[in-house]
């Protein structure tokens, strides 16, 4: 007879080509996820491994994960903690509020994550002081063999770790979050969708925002009239040349109005190339 006080076994979830089940067993005693040869892989060092795959397990990225077009591996930072209570942080040297992730915790976690990494495998720390996430960065990461992401918490990470391993710092935006997990998911999503076969239509990534330095043009679909608003006639006239010109003009107009920084860069790059 089953003991009603005993916790129920977690329902298995299918991720990639393997079925992963939640477990209380320490990660170092578990069998690591086998690598699929030639498949782009994201490794995430985090205090909250159960936050993944999160939204990455849905829609096109989730379908691609199940099909084995990319892989996801989480490394539980707590497993590298110090002492009986697996401590991962300590007070800032010199005083100040908050806590800092320890070098002797994060360092071993990075070494474990990078053990089989190739030369074309960036190591990134999600940090508000890092370079901003851009489409150019995502396109670069999509051509790598994989990426390892370090999700910070508290007041950040001991600077010596970043120096020792040559960690790149990347920011989701000019604001501060409670941790790097959401930023890591955003970076992975933006990269995975650029991998071959994920979207199913390569033209989709060629025509969207930032692909040529401009914001994307407005999009419309049926019904032809909604709330007394009509689809622009140029899009229903069947003249593909006029449609292409209209879309380009709208992209330029939106970029000038909403992102003068992008417009200035776009203009500068075009002038340099002429």
N, C-alpha and C positions, 0 to 999 in steps of 0.2 A: 504493500500500500504506500502511496506517495505521501510524504510528509508535507502538509499544507504550508508549513512555515519555511520550507526550503525554497530559495529563489528559483524561478523558472529559467530554463536555459534560453539564452538569447537566440532569436530567429536568425539563421545564417543569411548573409548578404552576398550577392555575387558581384565581385569587383575584378575587372580584367578577366582572365581566364581561370581564376581561382575563386573558391568560396571562402570568405573570411568570417569567422564567428567571434563575437565579443568574448573575452576571457579575462579572468582575474589572475591568470598565470603570468609571472614576470616576463617581460619581452625577451630578456636574454636567454630564457629557457624555451622560447618558441622558435619554430622553424621559419627562417626569413622567407619572404616572398621570392620565388624563383624569377630570375631575369628572363625576359623574352628577347631573344637575339634580335638586335637591330631596332628595338622599339624605344622610342623616347620615354624617359622616365623622370618623374618628379619625386625627390626625396624631401620630406618636410620634418625638420627638427622642432618639436613643439612640446609644451607641457600639457596640451590638450589634443592628443591623437584622435579622440573620439569625435572631434569637430570635423574630421575628414572621412569620406569625401565631401560631405555637406552638399552644397548646390552643384559641385562637380560631378556628383552621381546622377544628375538629372539631365534631361534633354540631350543635345548632341554630344556634349562632353561625356555624359554618362554612358551613352550608347557606344561611343568610341572606346571608353574604358572597358566595357564588357566585351567588345570585339577584339581587344588587345592591341589597339592602335597606339595606345600609350599606357604607361603604368604609374601607379602611385604607391609610395612606401612612406609610412610615418615612423619616425624615430622618437620614442618617448624620452624626453629630457630627464624626467624624474628617475628613470632607470639608472642614470649616471650620478644621482645625488650622493651626497656625502653623509656617512654615518647611519645610525639606526633609523632616523626619520627621513633619510634621503633628501637632505637640505640642498637646495640649488642656488640659494641667494644669500647675500649678507649686506650689511649696512655700507653706504658709500664711504670710501676713504676720504678724509677731510671733512666729514660731516655732511648733513643735508637730509632731506626727506626721502622716504621710499627705500627700496632695496635694489641691489644690482646682481644680475646673474653672474655666478662665479666662473673664473677662467678655468679652474680645475674640474668643472662640471661640463661646461660648454665645449672645451677643448677635446676631451675624449669622445663626446657625442659627434663632433665634426669628423674626427678621425675614423670613427666607425662608419659614418655615412659615406665618407670619401674613399673608403678602403679599396673599392673596385672601380672608382671613377676614372674616366679617361681624361686626356689632356683637354678635350673639348667639353668640359663639364663645369660651368660656372658655379661659384659658391656665393650666395646672396643673403644678406641680412636685411630684413624688412625694417626700415628705419625712417622716421620723419626727416632726418637730416641727409638722406641719400638723394641720388639723382632721380628725377621724376620718371615714372613709368611712361613710356611712349611706344607708339607702334613700331618704331625702328628697333627699340629694345626687344620687343616681342618677336619681331621677325628674326633678329639675331639669335635669340634663345631657341627658336623653332628649328634652327639649323644646327644646334648643338646636339650632343648625344643625350643630354639630360641636364637637370639643374637641381642643386641642393639649396633649400630655403631654410634659413634660421629665423624662427618667430620669436621676437623679443617679448618680454613682459616686465612689469615694474618700471624701474628707471632706466633699464637698458642692459647692455652687456659690458663686461670688463673690456676696456679698450685693447688690452694686450692680446686678446683672442683675435680681434679683427686684424691687428697688425701681424700676428704670427702666421695666420692662414691666408692673408691677402684677400680678405672678405670684401666683396663689393656691397655698397649700401644703396638700396633702392627704396623710393618713397611712393606711396599711393597718392599723396597730395600734401598740401601745406596745412596739415592738422594732425592732432595727436589722438591715437586710439589706445585702448587698453591692452592690446597685443597685436602681433603680426599675422594672426591666422586669417583674418578676413582679407588682408592685403595679399597674403600668399595665395589664397583661392582666386583672387582677381587676376593676379599675374599668371597663374596656371591656366585659367580659363582663356585669357587673351592669347596665350601661346598655343595651347592645344588646338584651338580652332584654326590655326594656321598650318597644322600638320597635314600632310597629304591624305586625302580621303575622308577627313573628318566632316567637313561641310558638304562634300559631295559635288560642289560646284566651285571650281577655283575662281570663277569670275566674281563670286560674291565678295571675296576678300580684296579683289582688285578695284572694286567700285565703291567701297565703303569709306567712312570717314578716316582721314589721315593717310590713306593708301598712297596719295600723291601730294600730301602736304596740305590738303584742303578738307573742310568739313563736307559731309555727304549732303547731296541735294535732297529736297523733300520727297517723300514717298506717298503714293496713293493707291487705293484699290477700290473694288465695288463696295457699296452702291455708287453709281455715277453722281448722284445728288444726295447729300446728307445735311440736314438742318439748313436747307437752302444754300448749301455750299457745293459748288461743282468742281469736279476734277478739271485742272487746266486743260483746255482744248488741245494744246500741242501734244499732250500725252495720249490722246485718243484718235488723233488724225491719221496715224499710220505712217508718218514720215520719220523714219529712223534718224536721218541726218539732223532734222530740226529738233528732235527729241534729245539727241546727244548734245547739241549746242545749248538748248535750254537748260539741261541738267548742269552743264559746265558753268553757265552764267549764274545759276542759282547757288552752286557750290562756292563760287568766287564771292558772290554777294553776301552769303551767310558768314563766310570766313572773315571778310572785311568788317562786318558789323559786330560779330560775336567774339572773334579771336584775332584782334589786330596783331598780336604777337606772331601767330601762325602766318598771317597774311604777309607781314614784313619779311619773315623767313622765306616764304614761298617766292615772293618777289625778288628777294636778294639771290636766292639760288638760281632762279631762272635767268637773271641778269648775268650772273657769273658764268652760266653755261652757254650764253649766247655769244 
